[in-house]
Amino acid sequence: MDPTANAGYGDEHPKRKGFFTDTSICIGCKACEVACKEWNDVPADHFDMTATSYDNSHSLNANQWRHVAFIEQPKRLGSQDPGLRPPEVTDLGMPSVRPTDTAGAVADGAGGTGVGAEGEKPDFRWLMSSDVCKHCTHAACLDVCPTGSLFRTEFGTVVVQDDICNGCGYCVPACPYGVIDRRKGPDGAKNVGIAQKCTLCYDRLGAGQTPACAQSCPTQSIQFGDVDELRERANARVAQLHEAGVMDARLYGNDPHDGVGGTGSIFLLLDEPEVYGFPPDPLVTTADLPHMFRRASAAAATLLVGAALAFVGRRP
């Protein structure tokens, strides 16, 4: 389904825009988080350590429209090809565990990659993923909004209009991904009490520009473009990783027949969705509303008929 045409834009609207996030080349730099906050004037608060992770931004919320998850696993690093041609591969200076020889010295040739002269690799790996609003094809937040502050744009994305939102919060539990939230602070911040989430930089799209997060990503882990083209690119990338022996690579949000009709934000994952905090089988929370309405209408009709019969059968 074309959600943009379904929203009443006709056949002349732009192609649906979205993101493809390739987590296999995310380095956890959080440049996307910073760029998002700077461009969209999102408050920079809640940056504190939890003692359970190196991640200091915790999760998506009203003050965090992009969130880079840090997931440490007791698994050896794979031999995946980062997808960059040799001239483009550079040492990014990321910290790593380097194997040592029997004397405790760093093994020759270990460098900054964590790979020793014998090809040894650390017995753990980092999974890093930049999460964002999914801009669902079937968006429950749109269904439940009573004021129309949430709307489908001509690019197929879902945006909150700050001047129309009344802060009712119906959209918060409606989102199957827990993306949208009402801003609770800090003091002096704008739009406190109003639902906030990623807009896919709607103002930049209107000017023909790339969203701030994708523009700032140094490894092109976040790729922006037409959703149909991104799906083809994502399928090709998975095939490349499978050929390289990374059989855990899989796509998330790429299936138009899933519970939300596919999403505008597609992710390449290296483990099960639950590891990244994603629901394995997302379902639009308003899917049962027509069925519930019919059941409620039938129940109301039955009560009305019963009441009418009670009055008809009463003797004067």
C-alpha positions as CSV (number, residue, x, y, z in Angstrom):
1,M,0.0,0.0,0.0
2,D,1.1,3.5,-0.7
3,P,0.4,5.4,2.6
4,T,0.9,8.8,0.9
5,A,-1.8,8.2,-1.7
6,N,-4.0,6.6,0.9
7,A,-3.7,9.8,2.9
8,G,-5.3,11.8,0.0
9,Y,-2.3,13.1,-1.8
10,G,-3.3,11.6,-5.2
11,D,-0.8,10.2,-7.7
12,E,1.4,13.3,-8.0
13,H,3.1,13.1,-4.6
14,P,6.9,12.5,-4.2
15,K,8.2,9.0,-3.6
16,R,8.0,7.7,-0.1
17,K,11.1,8.6,1.9
18,G,12.8,6.7,4.7
19,F,15.9,5.3,6.3
20,F,18.0,2.2,5.9
21,T,20.1,1.6,9.0
22,D,22.9,-0.9,8.4
23,T,24.0,-1.8,12.0
24,S,26.9,-3.9,10.7
25,I,28.9,-0.7,10.0
26,C,27.6,1.5,12.9
27,I,30.5,2.5,15.1
28,G,28.4,4.0,18.0
29,C,29.8,7.5,17.5
30,K,26.4,9.1,18.3
31,A,26.9,11.8,15.6
32,C,23.3,11.2,14.5
33,E,22.0,11.9,18.0
34,V,23.9,15.2,18.2
35,A,22.9,16.2,14.7
36,C,19.3,15.5,15.4
37,K,19.3,17.5,18.6
38,E,21.0,20.4,17.0
39,W,18.8,20.7,14.0
40,N,15.5,20.0,15.7
41,D,16.3,21.9,18.9
42,V,15.7,18.8,21.0
43,P,16.8,19.3,24.7
44,A,20.1,17.8,25.6
45,D,19.3,16.2,28.9
46,H,19.3,12.8,30.7
47,F,22.9,12.1,29.6
48,D,24.0,10.0,32.6
49,M,25.5,6.5,33.0
50,T,23.3,3.6,34.1
51,A,26.2,1.4,35.3
52,T,24.8,-1.3,32.9
53,S,26.1,0.0,29.6
54,Y,28.4,2.6,28.0
55,D,25.2,4.0,26.4
56,N,24.3,7.3,28.1
57,S,21.1,8.2,26.2
58,H,19.2,5.1,27.2
59,S,16.2,4.9,24.8
60,L,14.0,6.8,22.4
61,N,11.8,9.4,24.1
62,A,10.5,13.0,23.6
63,N,14.0,14.3,24.2
64,Q,15.8,11.6,22.2
65,W,14.6,11.2,18.6
66,R,17.6,9.2,17.7
67,H,19.1,6.6,20.0
68,V,22.3,4.6,19.5
69,A,22.1,1.3,21.4
70,F,25.3,-0.3,22.8
71,I,24.9,-4.1,23.1
72,E,27.8,-6.1,24.3
73,Q,27.6,-9.9,23.6
74,P,29.9,-12.8,24.6
75,K,30.4,-13.7,21.0
76,R,33.5,-13.6,18.8
77,L,33.6,-11.0,16.1
78,G,32.5,-12.1,12.7
79,S,34.5,-11.8,9.5
80,Q,31.9,-9.5,7.9
81,D,32.9,-7.2,5.1
82,P,32.1,-3.6,6.2
83,G,31.0,-2.9,2.6
84,L,33.6,-0.3,2.0
85,R,36.2,-0.5,-0.8
86,P,39.9,-0.8,0.5
87,P,40.8,2.8,-0.3
88,E,37.9,4.0,1.9
89,V,38.8,1.8,4.9
90,T,40.5,3.8,7.6
91,D,41.4,3.3,11.2
92,L,38.6,5.1,13.1
93,G,40.5,4.9,16.4
94,M,37.8,3.0,18.2
95,P,38.9,1.3,21.5
96,S,39.3,-2.5,21.2
97,V,40.7,-5.4,23.1
98,R,44.0,-6.6,21.6
99,P,45.3,-10.1,22.3
100,T,48.6,-10.4,24.1
101,D,51.4,-12.9,23.9
102,T,52.5,-15.2,26.8
103,A,54.6,-12.4,28.2
104,G,51.6,-10.1,28.4
105,A,52.8,-7.7,25.7
106,V,50.5,-6.7,22.8
107,A,50.9,-9.2,20.0
108,D,52.7,-8.0,16.9
109,G,50.3,-6.8,14.2
110,A,47.4,-6.3,16.6
111,G,47.0,-2.7,15.6
112,G,43.7,-1.1,16.5
113,T,41.5,-3.7,15.1
114,G,41.5,-6.3,17.9
115,V,43.0,-8.9,15.5
116,G,46.4,-10.4,16.4
117,A,49.1,-11.8,14.2
118,E,47.6,-15.2,14.4
119,G,44.2,-13.9,13.4
120,E,43.0,-14.1,17.0
121,K,39.9,-12.0,17.9
122,P,38.3,-11.0,21.2
123,D,35.7,-13.2,22.6
124,F,33.0,-10.5,22.7
125,R,31.5,-8.2,20.2
126,W,29.6,-4.9,20.2
127,L,26.2,-4.6,18.4
128,M,25.4,-0.9,17.8
129,S,22.3,0.4,16.2
130,S,20.8,3.8,15.7
131,D,17.1,3.5,16.5
132,V,14.5,6.0,15.3
133,C,10.7,6.3,14.6
134,K,9.6,3.7,12.1
135,H,7.1,5.9,10.2
136,C,4.8,2.9,9.8
137,T,2.7,2.2,6.8
138,H,-0.2,1.6,9.2
139,A,0.5,4.1,12.0
140,A,-1.6,3.6,15.1
141,C,-0.6,7.1,16.4
142,L,-2.4,8.6,13.4
143,D,-5.5,6.5,14.1
144,V,-6.0,7.6,17.7
145,C,-5.0,11.3,17.5
146,P,-8.2,13.2,18.3
147,T,-7.0,16.6,17.1
148,G,-5.3,15.7,13.8
149,S,-1.9,17.0,15.1
150,L,-0.3,13.8,13.8
151,F,-0.5,13.7,10.0
152,R,0.9,11.9,7.0
153,T,3.2,14.1,5.0
154,E,3.5,14.1,1.2
155,F,6.8,12.0,1.7
156,G,4.9,9.2,3.5
157,T,6.3,10.1,6.9
158,V,4.4,10.8,10.1
159,V,4.8,14.2,11.8
160,V,3.5,15.9,15.0
161,Q,2.2,19.5,14.6
162,D,3.2,21.1,17.8
163,D,0.6,23.9,17.6
164,I,-2.3,21.4,17.4
165,C,-1.3,18.7,19.8
166,N,-3.3,19.0,23.1
167,G,-1.0,16.6,25.0
168,C,-3.7,14.0,25.5
169,G,-1.1,11.2,25.2
170,Y,-3.4,8.7,23.3
171,C,-0.6,8.2,20.8
172,V,1.9,7.1,23.4
173,P,0.5,3.6,24.2
174,A,-0.8,3.3,20.7
175,C,2.8,3.0,19.2
176,P,3.9,-0.6,19.1
177,Y,7.5,0.5,19.2
178,G,7.4,2.8,22.2
179,V,8.8,5.7,20.1
180,I,6.5,8.6,20.8
181,D,6.4,10.3,24.2
182,R,5.2,13.5,25.8
183,R,8.0,16.0,26.7
184,K,8.2,16.4,30.5
185,G,11.1,18.8,30.7
186,P,13.7,20.2,31.3
187,D,12.6,23.6,32.7
188,G,12.5,26.2,30.0
189,A,12.3,23.7,27.1
190,K,9.7,24.3,24.4
191,N,6.7,22.0,23.7
192,V,6.6,20.6,27.3
193,G,3.6,18.3,27.7
194,I,3.3,17.8,23.9
195,A,3.9,14.5,22.0
196,Q,7.3,14.6,20.3
197,K,9.2,12.2,18.0
198,C,11.3,12.1,14.8
199,T,9.9,14.1,11.9
200,L,12.4,12.7,9.4
201,C,13.5,16.3,9.2
202,Y,10.3,17.3,7.4
203,D,11.6,20.9,6.9
204,R,14.8,19.6,5.3
205,L,12.9,17.3,3.0
206,G,10.8,20.2,1.8
207,A,14.1,22.0,0.8
208,G,15.5,18.9,-1.0
209,Q,18.0,18.2,1.8
210,T,19.0,15.0,3.6
211,P,17.9,14.5,7.2
212,A,20.5,15.7,9.7
213,C,21.2,12.2,11.2
214,A,21.9,10.7,7.8
215,Q,24.0,13.7,6.7
216,S,26.2,13.4,9.8
217,C,26.8,9.6,9.8
218,P,30.5,9.0,9.0
219,T,30.2,5.4,8.0
220,Q,26.9,5.7,6.0
221,S,25.3,3.3,8.5
222,I,22.2,5.6,8.2
223,Q,21.2,5.8,4.5
224,F,18.3,8.1,3.3
225,G,16.3,7.8,0.1
226,D,13.2,6.4,-1.6
227,V,11.9,3.5,0.5
228,D,11.5,1.1,-2.5
229,E,15.2,1.7,-3.5
230,L,16.3,1.3,0.1
231,R,14.6,-2.1,0.3
232,E,16.5,-3.2,-2.7
233,R,19.7,-1.9,-1.3
234,A,19.0,-3.6,2.0
235,N,18.3,-7.0,0.4
236,A,21.6,-6.7,-1.6
237,R,23.5,-5.9,1.6
238,V,22.1,-9.0,3.4
239,A,23.0,-11.1,0.5
240,Q,26.6,-9.7,0.6
241,L,26.9,-10.5,4.3
242,H,25.5,-14.0,3.9
243,E,28.1,-14.6,1.1
244,A,30.8,-13.4,3.6
245,G,29.6,-15.9,6.1
246,V,27.6,-13.7,8.4
247,M,24.4,-15.8,8.4
248,D,22.8,-13.9,11.4
249,A,22.2,-10.9,9.2
250,R,18.5,-10.2,8.7
251,L,16.2,-7.3,7.9
252,Y,13.7,-5.7,10.2
253,G,10.7,-3.6,8.9
254,N,11.3,-4.6,5.3
255,D,8.2,-6.9,5.0
256,P,5.1,-5.0,3.7
257,H,3.0,-7.9,5.0
258,D,4.0,-7.6,8.6
259,G,1.7,-6.3,11.4
260,V,2.3,-2.6,10.5
261,G,2.4,-3.0,6.7
262,G,6.2,-2.5,6.6
263,T,8.0,0.6,7.9
264,G,9.7,3.6,6.4
265,S,12.7,2.8,8.6
266,I,14.4,-0.4,7.7
267,F,17.1,-2.0,9.8
268,L,19.8,-4.6,9.0
269,L,20.4,-6.6,12.3
270,L,23.0,-9.1,13.3
271,D,20.9,-10.8,15.9
272,E,17.3,-11.3,16.9
273,P,15.1,-8.2,17.0
274,E,14.6,-8.6,20.8
275,V,18.4,-8.1,21.3
276,Y,18.1,-4.6,20.0
277,G,14.9,-3.9,21.9
278,F,12.6,-4.3,18.9
279,P,9.3,-6.3,19.1
280,P,9.7,-9.5,17.1
281,D,6.2,-9.4,15.6
282,P,5.0,-5.7,15.7
283,L,1.3,-5.2,15.2
284,V,-0.6,-1.9,14.8
285,T,-2.4,-1.5,18.0
286,T,-5.6,-0.3,16.3
287,A,-5.9,-3.4,14.1
288,D,-8.8,-4.7,16.1
289,L,-10.8,-1.4,16.3
290,P,-13.3,-2.3,13.5
291,H,-13.9,-5.7,15.1
292,M,-14.3,-4.1,18.5
293,F,-16.7,-1.5,17.1
294,R,-18.9,-4.2,15.5
295,R,-19.0,-6.2,18.7
296,A,-19.8,-3.1,20.8
297,S,-22.5,-2.0,18.3
298,A,-24.0,-5.5,18.5
299,A,-24.0,-5.5,22.3
300,A,-25.6,-2.0,22.3
301,A,-28.3,-3.1,19.9
302,T,-29.0,-6.2,22.0
303,L,-29.4,-4.1,25.1
304,L,-31.7,-1.7,23.3
305,V,-33.9,-4.5,22.0
306,G,-34.0,-6.1,25.5
307,A,-35.0,-2.8,27.1
308,A,-37.7,-2.2,24.4
309,L,-39.2,-5.7,25.0
310,A,-39.2,-5.1,28.7
311,F,-41.3,-2.0,28.3
312,V,-43.6,-3.5,25.7
313,G,-44.3,-6.5,27.9
314,R,-45.1,-4.4,31.0
315,R,-48.8,-4.3,31.9
316,P,-50.6,-0.9,32.6
